[in-house]
Amino acid sequence: MKNIILSVMALSAVAFGADKKDSVPNAKLSDFKIGEVVSGDPVNLANTGGKAVVIEAWGVHCGPCIASLPNIEKLAKRNKADTIFIGAESQNSSDAEIKEVVKKNRLSYTITKGGVNGPVNFSGIPHAFVFDTTGKLIFHGHPSDRDFEKAIRDAGKPAAAK
């Protein structure tokens, strides 16, 4: 029975996009699109001023997404000098619903509606994308993945320091 459970867990990890560092597709920030801003500063993905970018696909009605918001907020505040954070609400919620979650969780980073679209297929939210200062995708996966915070630290370093 134990082997069956472990096999199911391993297959689930593959099916739901448990990403390894060496499996990050060759994609750039310019290949991605986000929806309109509902809260926070406007963002131009074509001109990020040499900053790294984190986009997290999340949803108002997603328990794990709501649970991850305090950590994303903490990371956004800690890395605001060199990284732009964007929360891309992906469940077609109303502006009022999104703003209620933003207010309740005291989110200071940019929140958009309409999800995130790009060349990387993923299923399930929350799902985070981390781009370095050159716009290269260096991580995509669940924001509780042990490599997520390391990717954010690495992303904010100038290209010459990598």
CNS distance restraints for C-alpha pairs under 8 A (distance, minus, plus):
assign (resid   1 and name CA) (resid   5 and name CA) 6.38 0.50 0.50
assign (resid   2 and name CA) (resid   6 and name CA) 6.26 0.50 0.50
assign (resid   3 and name CA) (resid   7 and name CA) 6.03 0.50 0.50
assign (resid   4 and name CA) (resid   8 and name CA) 6.15 0.50 0.50
assign (resid   5 and name CA) (resid   9 and name CA) 6.17 0.50 0.50
assign (resid   6 and name CA) (resid  10 and name CA) 6.16 0.50 0.50
assign (resid   7 and name CA) (resid  11 and name CA) 6.14 0.50 0.50
assign (resid   8 and name CA) (resid  12 and name CA) 6.00 0.50 0.50
assign (resid   9 and name CA) (resid  13 and name CA) 6.21 0.50 0.50
assign (resid  10 and name CA) (resid  14 and name CA) 6.49 0.50 0.50
assign (resid  11 and name CA) (resid  15 and name CA) 6.06 0.50 0.50
assign (resid  12 and name CA) (resid  16 and name CA) 5.87 0.50 0.50
assign (resid  13 and name CA) (resid  17 and name CA) 6.19 0.50 0.50
assign (resid  13 and name CA) (resid  18 and name CA) 4.97 0.50 0.50
assign (resid  14 and name CA) (resid  18 and name CA) 5.69 0.50 0.50
assign (resid  16 and name CA) (resid 122 and name CA) 7.65 0.50 0.50
assign (resid  16 and name CA) (resid 123 and name CA) 6.29 0.50 0.50
assign (resid  16 and name CA) (resid 124 and name CA) 7.02 0.50 0.50
assign (resid  17 and name CA) (resid 122 and name CA) 6.60 0.50 0.50
assign (resid  17 and name CA) (resid 123 and name CA) 7.24 0.50 0.50
assign (resid  17 and name CA) (resid 141 and name CA) 6.73 0.50 0.50
assign (resid  18 and name CA) (resid 141 and name CA) 6.39 0.50 0.50
assign (resid  18 and name CA) (resid 142 and name CA) 7.54 0.50 0.50
assign (resid  19 and name CA) (resid  23 and name CA) 6.31 0.50 0.50
assign (resid  19 and name CA) (resid  24 and name CA) 7.24 0.50 0.50
assign (resid  19 and name CA) (resid 140 and name CA) 6.84 0.50 0.50
assign (resid  19 and name CA) (resid 141 and name CA) 5.82 0.50 0.50
assign (resid  20 and name CA) (resid  24 and name CA) 7.08 0.50 0.50
assign (resid  21 and name CA) (resid 138 and name CA) 7.69 0.50 0.50
assign (resid  21 and name CA) (resid 139 and name CA) 6.73 0.50 0.50
assign (resid  21 and name CA) (resid 147 and name CA) 7.89 0.50 0.50
assign (resid  24 and name CA) (resid 137 and name CA) 7.25 0.50 0.50
assign (resid  24 and name CA) (resid 138 and name CA) 6.41 0.50 0.50
assign (resid  24 and name CA) (resid 139 and name CA) 6.11 0.50 0.50
assign (resid  24 and name CA) (resid 140 and name CA) 6.87 0.50 0.50
assign (resid  25 and name CA) (resid 120 and name CA) 7.30 0.50 0.50
assign (resid  25 and name CA) (resid 137 and name CA) 7.43 0.50 0.50
assign (resid  26 and name CA) (resid 136 and name CA) 7.60 0.50 0.50
assign (resid  26 and name CA) (resid 137 and name CA) 6.91 0.50 0.50
assign (resid  27 and name CA) (resid  31 and name CA) 6.78 0.50 0.50
assign (resid  27 and name CA) (resid 119 and name CA) 7.14 0.50 0.50
assign (resid  27 and name CA) (resid 120 and name CA) 7.75 0.50 0.50
assign (resid  27 and name CA) (resid 136 and name CA) 6.21 0.50 0.50
assign (resid  27 and name CA) (resid 137 and name CA) 5.51 0.50 0.50
assign (resid  28 and name CA) (resid  32 and name CA) 7.43 0.50 0.50
assign (resid  28 and name CA) (resid 131 and name CA) 7.51 0.50 0.50
assign (resid  28 and name CA) (resid 135 and name CA) 5.35 0.50 0.50
assign (resid  28 and name CA) (resid 136 and name CA) 4.62 0.50 0.50
assign (resid  28 and name CA) (resid 137 and name CA) 5.58 0.50 0.50
assign (resid  29 and name CA) (resid  45 and name CA) 6.87 0.50 0.50
assign (resid  29 and name CA) (resid  46 and name CA) 7.93 0.50 0.50
assign (resid  29 and name CA) (resid 131 and name CA) 6.57 0.50 0.50
assign (resid  29 and name CA) (resid 135 and name CA) 4.92 0.50 0.50
assign (resid  29 and name CA) (resid 136 and name CA) 6.33 0.50 0.50
assign (resid  29 and name CA) (resid 137 and name CA) 6.78 0.50 0.50
assign (resid  30 and name CA) (resid  45 and name CA) 6.62 0.50 0.50
assign (resid  30 and name CA) (resid  46 and name CA) 6.19 0.50 0.50
assign (resid  30 and name CA) (resid 135 and name CA) 7.26 0.50 0.50
assign (resid  31 and name CA) (resid 118 and name CA) 5.69 0.50 0.50
assign (resid  31 and name CA) (resid 119 and name CA) 6.70 0.50 0.50
assign (resid  32 and name CA) (resid 116 and name CA) 6.94 0.50 0.50
assign (resid  32 and name CA) (resid 117 and name CA) 5.52 0.50 0.50
assign (resid  32 and name CA) (resid 118 and name CA) 4.26 0.50 0.50
assign (resid  32 and name CA) (resid 119 and name CA) 7.20 0.50 0.50
assign (resid  33 and name CA) (resid  45 and name CA) 7.89 0.50 0.50
assign (resid  33 and name CA) (resid 116 and name CA) 5.75 0.50 0.50
assign (resid  33 and name CA) (resid 117 and name CA) 5.12 0.50 0.50
assign (resid  33 and name CA) (resid 118 and name CA) 6.34 0.50 0.50
assign (resid  34 and name CA) (resid  88 and name CA) 6.78 0.50 0.50
assign (resid  34 and name CA) (resid 112 and name CA) 6.98 0.50 0.50
assign (resid  34 and name CA) (resid 113 and name CA) 7.63 0.50 0.50
assign (resid  34 and name CA) (resid 114 and name CA) 6.83 0.50 0.50
assign (resid  34 and name CA) (resid 115 and name CA) 6.09 0.50 0.50
assign (resid  34 and name CA) (resid 116 and name CA) 4.73 0.50 0.50
assign (resid  34 and name CA) (resid 117 and name CA) 6.48 0.50 0.50
assign (resid  35 and name CA) (resid  88 and name CA) 7.31 0.50 0.50
assign (resid  35 and name CA) (resid 112 and name CA) 5.50 0.50 0.50
assign (resid  35 and name CA) (resid 113 and name CA) 5.10 0.50 0.50
assign (resid  35 and name CA) (resid 114 and name CA) 4.74 0.50 0.50
assign (resid  35 and name CA) (resid 115 and name CA) 6.25 0.50 0.50
assign (resid  35 and name CA) (resid 116 and name CA) 7.04 0.50 0.50
assign (resid  36 and name CA) (resid 112 and name CA) 5.28 0.50 0.50
assign (resid  36 and name CA) (resid 113 and name CA) 5.79 0.50 0.50
assign (resid  36 and name CA) (resid 114 and name CA) 7.24 0.50 0.50
assign (resid  37 and name CA) (resid  41 and name CA) 7.66 0.50 0.50
assign (resid  37 and name CA) (resid  42 and name CA) 6.24 0.50 0.50
assign (resid  37 and name CA) (resid  43 and name CA) 7.96 0.50 0.50
assign (resid  37 and name CA) (resid 110 and name CA) 6.95 0.50 0.50
assign (resid  37 and name CA) (resid 111 and name CA) 5.87 0.50 0.50
assign (resid  37 and name CA) (resid 112 and name CA) 4.23 0.50 0.50
assign (resid  37 and name CA) (resid 113 and name CA) 6.62 0.50 0.50
assign (resid  38 and name CA) (resid  95 and name CA) 6.50 0.50 0.50
assign (resid  38 and name CA) (resid  98 and name CA) 7.61 0.50 0.50
assign (resid  38 and name CA) (resid  99 and name CA) 7.31 0.50 0.50
assign (resid  38 and name CA) (resid 110 and name CA) 7.77 0.50 0.50
assign (resid  38 and name CA) (resid 111 and name CA) 5.69 0.50 0.50
assign (resid  38 and name CA) (resid 112 and name CA) 5.21 0.50 0.50
assign (resid  38 and name CA) (resid 113 and name CA) 6.61 0.50 0.50
assign (resid  39 and name CA) (resid  99 and name CA) 7.06 0.50 0.50
assign (resid  39 and name CA) (resid 102 and name CA) 7.70 0.50 0.50
assign (resid  39 and name CA) (resid 109 and name CA) 7.82 0.50 0.50
assign (resid  39 and name CA) (resid 110 and name CA) 5.70 0.50 0.50
assign (resid  39 and name CA) (resid 111 and name CA) 5.07 0.50 0.50
assign (resid  39 and name CA) (resid 112 and name CA) 6.94 0.50 0.50
assign (resid  40 and name CA) (resid 108 and name CA) 6.44 0.50 0.50
assign (resid  40 and name CA) (resid 109 and name CA) 5.70 0.50 0.50
assign (resid  40 and name CA) (resid 110 and name CA) 4.22 0.50 0.50
assign (resid  40 and name CA) (resid 111 and name CA) 6.24 0.50 0.50
assign (resid  41 and name CA) (resid 109 and name CA) 7.36 0.50 0.50
assign (resid  41 and name CA) (resid 110 and name CA) 5.55 0.50 0.50
assign (resid  42 and name CA) (resid 110 and name CA) 7.08 0.50 0.50
assign (resid  43 and name CA) (resid  48 and name CA) 7.62 0.50 0.50
assign (resid  43 and name CA) (resid 110 and name CA) 7.66 0.50 0.50
assign (resid  44 and name CA) (resid  48 and name CA) 6.36 0.50 0.50
assign (resid  48 and name CA) (resid  52 and name CA) 7.64 0.50 0.50
assign (resid  48 and name CA) (resid  53 and name CA) 7.88 0.50 0.50
assign (resid  48 and name CA) (resid  84 and name CA) 7.79 0.50 0.50
assign (resid  50 and name CA) (resid 133 and name CA) 5.26 0.50 0.50
assign (resid  50 and name CA) (resid 134 and name CA) 6.92 0.50 0.50
assign (resid  51 and name CA) (resid  82 and name CA) 5.08 0.50 0.50
assign (resid  51 and name CA) (resid  83 and name CA) 5.15 0.50 0.50
assign (resid  51 and name CA) (resid  84 and name CA) 6.58 0.50 0.50
assign (resid  51 and name CA) (resid 132 and name CA) 7.48 0.50 0.50
assign (resid  51 and name CA) (resid 133 and name CA) 4.99 0.50 0.50
assign (resid  51 and name CA) (resid 156 and name CA) 6.67 0.50 0.50
assign (resid  52 and name CA) (resid  82 and name CA) 6.24 0.50 0.50
assign (resid  52 and name CA) (resid  83 and name CA) 4.47 0.50 0.50
assign (resid  52 and name CA) (resid  84 and name CA) 6.17 0.50 0.50
assign (resid  52 and name CA) (resid 130 and name CA) 7.55 0.50 0.50
assign (resid  52 and name CA) (resid 131 and name CA) 5.60 0.50 0.50
assign (resid  52 and name CA) (resid 132 and name CA) 4.61 0.50 0.50
assign (resid  52 and name CA) (resid 133 and name CA) 4.34 0.50 0.50
assign (resid  52 and name CA) (resid 134 and name CA) 7.54 0.50 0.50
assign (resid  52 and name CA) (resid 135 and name CA) 7.04 0.50 0.50
assign (resid  52 and name CA) (resid 155 and name CA) 5.58 0.50 0.50
assign (resid  52 and name CA) (resid 156 and name CA) 5.22 0.50 0.50
assign (resid  53 and name CA) (resid  83 and name CA) 5.38 0.50 0.50
assign (resid  53 and name CA) (resid  84 and name CA) 4.70 0.50 0.50
assign (resid  53 and name CA) (resid  85 and name CA) 5.94 0.50 0.50
assign (resid  53 and name CA) (resid  86 and name CA) 7.70 0.50 0.50
assign (resid  53 and name CA) (resid 130 and name CA) 5.92 0.50 0.50
assign (resid  53 and name CA) (resid 131 and name CA) 5.10 0.50 0.50
assign (resid  53 and name CA) (resid 132 and name CA) 6.67 0.50 0.50
assign (resid  53 and name CA) (resid 133 and name CA) 7.55 0.50 0.50
assign (resid  53 and name CA) (resid 135 and name CA) 7.68 0.50 0.50
assign (resid  53 and name CA) (resid 155 and name CA) 7.88 0.50 0.50
assign (resid  54 and name CA) (resid  83 and name CA) 7.18 0.50 0.50
assign (resid  54 and name CA) (resid  84 and name CA) 6.21 0.50 0.50
assign (resid  54 and name CA) (resid  85 and name CA) 4.83 0.50 0.50
assign (resid  54 and name CA) (resid  86 and name CA) 6.13 0.50 0.50
assign (resid  54 and name CA) (resid 128 and name CA) 6.90 0.50 0.50
assign (resid  54 and name CA) (resid 129 and name CA) 5.62 0.50 0.50
assign (resid  54 and name CA) (resid 130 and name CA) 4.56 0.50 0.50
assign (resid  54 and name CA) (resid 131 and name CA) 6.31 0.50 0.50
assign (resid  54 and name CA) (resid 152 and name CA) 7.62 0.50 0.50
assign (resid  55 and name CA) (resid  85 and name CA) 6.07 0.50 0.50
assign (resid  55 and name CA) (resid  86 and name CA) 4.75 0.50 0.50
assign (resid  55 and name CA) (resid  87 and name CA) 5.86 0.50 0.50
assign (resid  55 and name CA) (resid  88 and name CA) 6.68 0.50 0.50
assign (resid  55 and name CA) (resid 116 and name CA) 7.88 0.50 0.50
assign (resid  55 and name CA) (resid 128 and name CA) 5.64 0.50 0.50
assign (resid  55 and name CA) (resid 129 and name CA) 5.14 0.50 0.50
assign (resid  55 and name CA) (resid 130 and name CA) 6.62 0.50 0.50
assign (resid  56 and name CA) (resid  85 and name CA) 7.95 0.50 0.50
assign (resid  56 and name CA) (resid  86 and name CA) 6.30 0.50 0.50
assign (resid  56 and name CA) (resid  87 and name CA) 4.93 0.50 0.50
assign (resid  56 and name CA) (resid  88 and name CA) 5.81 0.50 0.50
assign (resid  56 and name CA) (resid 126 and name CA) 6.65 0.50 0.50
assign (resid  56 and name CA) (resid 127 and name CA) 5.62 0.50 0.50
assign (resid  56 and name CA) (resid 128 and name CA) 4.17 0.50 0.50
assign (resid  56 and name CA) (resid 129 and name CA) 6.26 0.50 0.50
assign (resid  56 and name CA) (resid 143 and name CA) 7.92 0.50 0.50
assign (resid  57 and name CA) (resid  87 and name CA) 6.18 0.50 0.50
assign (resid  57 and name CA) (resid  88 and name CA) 4.75 0.50 0.50
assign (resid  57 and name CA) (resid  89 and name CA) 5.93 0.50 0.50
assign (resid  57 and name CA) (resid  90 and name CA) 5.98 0.50 0.50
assign (resid  57 and name CA) (resid 115 and name CA) 6.09 0.50 0.50
assign (resid  57 and name CA) (resid 116 and name CA) 6.43 0.50 0.50
assign (resid  57 and name CA) (resid 125 and name CA) 6.14 0.50 0.50
assign (resid  57 and name CA) (resid 126 and name CA) 5.49 0.50 0.50
assign (resid  57 and name CA) (resid 127 and name CA) 5.18 0.50 0.50
assign (resid  57 and name CA) (resid 128 and name CA) 6.17 0.50 0.50
assign (resid  58 and name CA) (resid  62 and name CA) 7.23 0.50 0.50
assign (resid  58 and name CA) (resid  65 and name CA) 5.40 0.50 0.50
assign (resid  58 and name CA) (resid  66 and name CA) 7.94 0.50 0.50
assign (resid  58 and name CA) (resid  87 and name CA) 6.80 0.50 0.50
assign (resid  58 and name CA) (resid  88 and name CA) 6.11 0.50 0.50
assign (resid  58 and name CA) (resid  89 and name CA) 4.99 0.50 0.50
assign (resid  58 and name CA) (resid  90 and name CA) 5.62 0.50 0.50
assign (resid  58 and name CA) (resid  91 and name CA) 7.65 0.50 0.50
assign (resid  58 and name CA) (resid 115 and name CA) 7.79 0.50 0.50
assign (resid  58 and name CA) (resid 125 and name CA) 5.43 0.50 0.50
assign (resid  58 and name CA) (resid 126 and name CA) 4.73 0.50 0.50
assign (resid  58 and name CA) (resid 127 and name CA) 6.90 0.50 0.50
assign (resid  59 and name CA) (resid  65 and name CA) 6.18 0.50 0.50
assign (resid  59 and name CA) (resid  66 and name CA) 7.56 0.50 0.50
assign (resid  59 and name CA) (resid  89 and name CA) 5.03 0.50 0.50
assign (resid  59 and name CA) (resid  90 and name CA) 5.31 0.50 0.50
assign (resid  59 and name CA) (resid  91 and name CA) 5.25 0.50 0.50
assign (resid  59 and name CA) (resid  93 and name CA) 7.82 0.50 0.50
assign (resid  59 and name CA) (resid 125 and name CA) 7.21 0.50 0.50
assign (resid  59 and name CA) (resid 126 and name CA) 7.49 0.50 0.50
assign (resid  60 and name CA) (resid  65 and name CA) 7.57 0.50 0.50
assign (resid  60 and name CA) (resid  66 and name CA) 7.00 0.50 0.50
assign (resid  60 and name CA) (resid  89 and name CA) 7.05 0.50 0.50
assign (resid  60 and name CA) (resid  91 and name CA) 6.94 0.50 0.50
assign (resid  60 and name CA) (resid  93 and name CA) 6.84 0.50 0.50
assign (resid  60 and name CA) (resid  97 and name CA) 7.12 0.50 0.50
assign (resid  60 and name CA) (resid  98 and name CA) 6.48 0.50 0.50
assign (resid  60 and name CA) (resid 101 and name CA) 6.96 0.50 0.50
assign (resid  61 and name CA) (resid  66 and name CA) 7.98 0.50 0.50
assign (resid  61 and name CA) (resid  91 and name CA) 7.54 0.50 0.50
assign (resid  62 and name CA) (resid  66 and name CA) 6.32 0.50 0.50
assign (resid  62 and name CA) (resid 125 and name CA) 7.52 0.50 0.50
assign (resid  63 and name CA) (resid  67 and name CA) 6.17 0.50 0.50
assign (resid  64 and name CA) (resid  68 and name CA) 6.24 0.50 0.50
assign (resid  64 and name CA) (resid 125 and name CA) 7.85 0.50 0.50
assign (resid  64 and name CA) (resid 126 and name CA) 6.86 0.50 0.50
assign (resid  65 and name CA) (resid  69 and name CA) 6.55 0.50 0.50
assign (resid  65 and name CA) (resid 125 and name CA) 6.69 0.50 0.50
assign (resid  65 and name CA) (resid 126 and name CA) 5.12 0.50 0.50
assign (resid  68 and name CA) (resid  72 and name CA) 6.33 0.50 0.50
assign (resid  68 and name CA) (resid 126 and name CA) 7.95 0.50 0.50
assign (resid  68 and name CA) (resid 143 and name CA) 7.29 0.50 0.50
assign (resid  68 and name CA) (resid 144 and name CA) 7.72 0.50 0.50
assign (resid  69 and name CA) (resid  73 and name CA) 6.06 0.50 0.50
assign (resid  69 and name CA) (resid 105 and name CA) 7.13 0.50 0.50
assign (resid  69 and name CA) (resid 107 and name CA) 7.82 0.50 0.50
assign (resid  70 and name CA) (resid  74 and name CA) 6.19 0.50 0.50
assign (resid  70 and name CA) (resid 105 and name CA) 6.84 0.50 0.50
assign (resid  71 and name CA) (resid  75 and name CA) 6.17 0.50 0.50
assign (resid  72 and name CA) (resid  76 and name CA) 6.00 0.50 0.50
assign (resid  73 and name CA) (resid  77 and name CA) 6.22 0.50 0.50
assign (resid  73 and name CA) (resid 107 and name CA) 5.98 0.50 0.50
assign (resid  73 and name CA) (resid 108 and name CA) 6.97 0.50 0.50
assign (resid  73 and name CA) (resid 109 and name CA) 7.11 0.50 0.50
assign (resid  74 and name CA) (resid  78 and name CA) 6.14 0.50 0.50
assign (resid  75 and name CA) (resid  79 and name CA) 5.97 0.50 0.50
assign (resid  76 and name CA) (resid  80 and name CA) 5.58 0.50 0.50
assign (resid  76 and name CA) (resid  83 and name CA) 7.47 0.50 0.50
assign (resid  76 and name CA) (resid  84 and name CA) 7.44 0.50 0.50
assign (resid  76 and name CA) (resid  85 and name CA) 5.94 0.50 0.50
assign (resid  76 and name CA) (resid 109 and name CA) 6.64 0.50 0.50
assign (resid  79 and name CA) (resid  83 and name CA) 5.63 0.50 0.50
assign (resid  79 and name CA) (resid 156 and name CA) 7.91 0.50 0.50
assign (resid  80 and name CA) (resid  84 and name CA) 6.57 0.50 0.50
assign (resid  82 and name CA) (resid 156 and name CA) 5.39 0.50 0.50
assign (resid  82 and name CA) (resid 157 and name CA) 7.94 0.50 0.50
assign (resid  83 and name CA) (resid 155 and name CA) 7.92 0.50 0.50
assign (resid  83 and name CA) (resid 156 and name CA) 6.00 0.50 0.50
assign (resid  84 and name CA) (resid 109 and name CA) 7.89 0.50 0.50
assign (resid  85 and name CA) (resid 109 and name CA) 5.83 0.50 0.50
assign (resid  85 and name CA) (resid 110 and name CA) 6.45 0.50 0.50
assign (resid  86 and name CA) (resid 109 and name CA) 6.32 0.50 0.50
assign (resid  86 and name CA) (resid 110 and name CA) 4.89 0.50 0.50
assign (resid  86 and name CA) (resid 111 and name CA) 5.67 0.50 0.50
assign (resid  86 and name CA) (resid 112 and name CA) 7.17 0.50 0.50
assign (resid  87 and name CA) (resid 109 and name CA) 7.47 0.50 0.50
assign (resid  87 and name CA) (resid 110 and name CA) 6.22 0.50 0.50
assign (resid  87 and name CA) (resid 111 and name CA) 4.61 0.50 0.50
assign (resid  87 and name CA) (resid 112 and name CA) 6.15 0.50 0.50
assign (resid  88 and name CA) (resid 111 and name CA) 5.92 0.50 0.50
assign (resid  88 and name CA) (resid 112 and name CA) 4.85 0.50 0.50
assign (resid  88 and name CA) (resid 113 and name CA) 5.72 0.50 0.50
assign (resid  88 and name CA) (resid 114 and name CA) 6.86 0.50 0.50
assign (resid  88 and name CA) (resid 115 and name CA) 4.81 0.50 0.50
assign (resid  88 and name CA) (resid 116 and name CA) 6.05 0.50 0.50
assign (resid  89 and name CA) (resid  93 and name CA) 7.49 0.50 0.50
assign (resid  89 and name CA) (resid  98 and name CA) 7.60 0.50 0.50
assign (resid  89 and name CA) (resid 111 and name CA) 7.11 0.50 0.50
assign (resid  89 and name CA) (resid 112 and name CA) 5.99 0.50 0.50
assign (resid  89 and name CA) (resid 113 and name CA) 4.82 0.50 0.50
assign (resid  89 and name CA) (resid 114 and name CA) 6.19 0.50 0.50
assign (resid  89 and name CA) (resid 115 and name CA) 5.22 0.50 0.50
assign (resid  90 and name CA) (resid 113 and name CA) 6.55 0.50 0.50
assign (resid  90 and name CA) (resid 114 and name CA) 5.53 0.50 0.50
assign (resid  90 and name CA) (resid 115 and name CA) 3.96 0.50 0.50
assign (resid  90 and name CA) (resid 116 and name CA) 7.26 0.50 0.50
assign (resid  91 and name CA) (resid 114 and name CA) 7.46 0.50 0.50
assign (resid  91 and name CA) (resid 115 and name CA) 7.40 0.50 0.50
assign (resid  92 and name CA) (resid 113 and name CA) 6.91 0.50 0.50
assign (resid  92 and name CA) (resid 114 and name CA) 6.04 0.50 0.50
assign (resid  92 and name CA) (resid 115 and name CA) 7.91 0.50 0.50
assign (resid  93 and name CA) (resid  97 and name CA) 6.16 0.50 0.50
assign (resid  93 and name CA) (resid  98 and name CA) 6.54 0.50 0.50
assign (resid  93 and name CA) (resid 113 and name CA) 7.60 0.50 0.50
assign (resid  94 and name CA) (resid  98 and name CA) 6.31 0.50 0.50
assign (resid  95 and name CA) (resid  99 and name CA) 6.00 0.50 0.50
assign (resid  95 and name CA) (resid 113 and name CA) 7.84 0.50 0.50
assign (resid  96 and name CA) (resid 100 and name CA) 6.08 0.50 0.50
assign (resid  97 and name CA) (resid 101 and name CA) 6.54 0.50 0.50
assign (resid  98 and name CA) (resid 102 and name CA) 6.22 0.50 0.50
assign (resid  99 and name CA) (resid 103 and name CA) 6.02 0.50 0.50
assign (resid 100 and name CA) (resid 104 and name CA) 6.05 0.50 0.50
assign (resid 101 and name CA) (resid 105 and name CA) 6.00 0.50 0.50
assign (resid 102 and name CA) (resid 106 and name CA) 5.71 0.50 0.50
assign (resid 102 and name CA) (resid 107 and name CA) 5.14 0.50 0.50
assign (resid 103 and name CA) (resid 107 and name CA) 6.68 0.50 0.50
assign (resid 122 and name CA) (resid 127 and name CA) 7.70 0.50 0.50
assign (resid 125 and name CA) (resid 142 and name CA) 7.67 0.50 0.50
assign (resid 126 and name CA) (resid 142 and name CA) 6.08 0.50 0.50
assign (resid 126 and name CA) (resid 143 and name CA) 6.89 0.50 0.50
assign (resid 127 and name CA) (resid 140 and name CA) 7.01 0.50 0.50
assign (resid 127 and name CA) (resid 141 and name CA) 5.27 0.50 0.50
assign (resid 127 and name CA) (resid 142 and name CA) 4.81 0.50 0.50
assign (resid 127 and name CA) (resid 143 and name CA) 6.38 0.50 0.50
assign (resid 128 and name CA) (resid 139 and name CA) 7.75 0.50 0.50
assign (resid 128 and name CA) (resid 140 and name CA) 5.41 0.50 0.50
assign (resid 128 and name CA) (resid 141 and name CA) 5.42 0.50 0.50
assign (resid 128 and name CA) (resid 142 and name CA) 5.91 0.50 0.50
assign (resid 128 and name CA) (resid 143 and name CA) 5.74 0.50 0.50
assign (resid 129 and name CA) (resid 137 and name CA) 7.02 0.50 0.50
assign (resid 129 and name CA) (resid 138 and name CA) 7.83 0.50 0.50
assign (resid 129 and name CA) (resid 139 and name CA) 5.74 0.50 0.50
assign (resid 129 and name CA) (resid 140 and name CA) 4.42 0.50 0.50
assign (resid 129 and name CA) (resid 141 and name CA) 6.86 0.50 0.50
assign (resid 130 and name CA) (resid 137 and name CA) 5.85 0.50 0.50
assign (resid 130 and name CA) (resid 138 and name CA) 5.78 0.50 0.50
assign (resid 130 and name CA) (resid 139 and name CA) 5.07 0.50 0.50
assign (resid 130 and name CA) (resid 140 and name CA) 6.35 0.50 0.50
assign (resid 130 and name CA) (resid 151 and name CA) 6.79 0.50 0.50
assign (resid 130 and name CA) (resid 152 and name CA) 6.58 0.50 0.50
assign (resid 130 and name CA) (resid 155 and name CA) 7.13 0.50 0.50
assign (resid 131 and name CA) (resid 135 and name CA) 5.25 0.50 0.50
assign (resid 131 and name CA) (resid 136 and name CA) 5.14 0.50 0.50
assign (resid 131 and name CA) (resid 137 and name CA) 4.35 0.50 0.50
assign (resid 131 and name CA) (resid 138 and name CA) 5.61 0.50 0.50
assign (resid 131 and name CA) (resid 139 and name CA) 7.18 0.50 0.50
assign (resid 131 and name CA) (resid 155 and name CA) 6.24 0.50 0.50
assign (resid 132 and name CA) (resid 136 and name CA) 5.48 0.50 0.50
assign (resid 132 and name CA) (resid 137 and name CA) 6.61 0.50 0.50
assign (resid 132 and name CA) (resid 138 and name CA) 6.61 0.50 0.50
assign (resid 132 and name CA) (resid 154 and name CA) 7.42 0.50 0.50
assign (resid 132 and name CA) (resid 155 and name CA) 3.95 0.50 0.50
assign (resid 132 and name CA) (resid 156 and name CA) 6.23 0.50 0.50
assign (resid 132 and name CA) (resid 157 and name CA) 7.75 0.50 0.50
assign (resid 133 and name CA) (resid 155 and name CA) 6.22 0.50 0.50
assign (resid 133 and name CA) (resid 156 and name CA) 6.23 0.50 0.50
assign (resid 133 and name CA) (resid 157 and name CA) 7.24 0.50 0.50
assign (resid 133 and name CA) (resid 158 and name CA) 6.47 0.50 0.50
assign (resid 133 and name CA) (resid 159 and name CA) 6.69 0.50 0.50
assign (resid 134 and name CA) (resid 159 and name CA) 7.03 0.50 0.50
assign (resid 138 and name CA) (resid 151 and name CA) 6.84 0.50 0.50
assign (resid 138 and name CA) (resid 155 and name CA) 7.48 0.50 0.50
assign (resid 139 and name CA) (resid 148 and name CA) 7.04 0.50 0.50
assign (resid 139 and name CA) (resid 151 and name CA) 6.36 0.50 0.50
assign (resid 141 and name CA) (resid 145 and name CA) 6.98 0.50 0.50
assign (resid 141 and name CA) (resid 148 and name CA) 7.69 0.50 0.50
assign (resid 142 and name CA) (resid 148 and name CA) 7.62 0.50 0.50
assign (resid 143 and name CA) (resid 148 and name CA) 5.83 0.50 0.50
assign (resid 144 and name CA) (resid 148 and name CA) 6.87 0.50 0.50
assign (resid 146 and name CA) (resid 150 and name CA) 7.68 0.50 0.50
assign (resid 147 and name CA) (resid 151 and name CA) 6.03 0.50 0.50
assign (resid 148 and name CA) (resid 152 and name CA) 6.46 0.50 0.50
assign (resid 149 and name CA) (resid 153 and name CA) 6.36 0.50 0.50
assign (resid 150 and name CA) (resid 154 and name CA) 6.15 0.50 0.50
assign (resid 151 and name CA) (resid 155 and name CA) 5.83 0.50 0.50
assign (resid 152 and name CA) (resid 156 and name CA) 6.44 0.50 0.50
assign (resid 153 and name CA) (resid 157 and name CA) 7.06 0.50 0.50
assign (resid 154 and name CA) (resid 162 and name CA) 7.51 0.50 0.50
assign (resid 157 and name CA) (resid 161 and name CA) 6.18 0.50 0.50
assign (resid 157 and name CA) (resid 162 and name CA) 6.71 0.50 0.50
assign (resid 158 and name CA) (resid 162 and name CA) 6.93 0.50 0.50
